[in-house]
Amino acid sequence: MAINSHAFGRVTLTDDDAKKFSRQIKFGRSSATAKMSVQRGQKLNDDFKSGGKVTIQVRPRKKDKVVD
């Protein structure tokens, strides 16, 4: 079981990893969050193609809980 990467961007999955990936492709279901992310990305892509630029705002990070 291994994931091999190559200098020119090729990735090869072997044994169990290849079987698991194949099952995910055939039977996997995307979450609502993933679907929303794709929609936002498509809108950004359309905006970039039509206007040549996009603006992305980064939300502030949620503060980590402090454990005593």
Secondary structure, 3 states (H helix, E strand, C coil): CEEEECCCCCEEEEHHHHHHHHHHHHHCCCCHHHHHHHHHHHHHHHHHHHHCCCCCCCCCCCCCCCCC
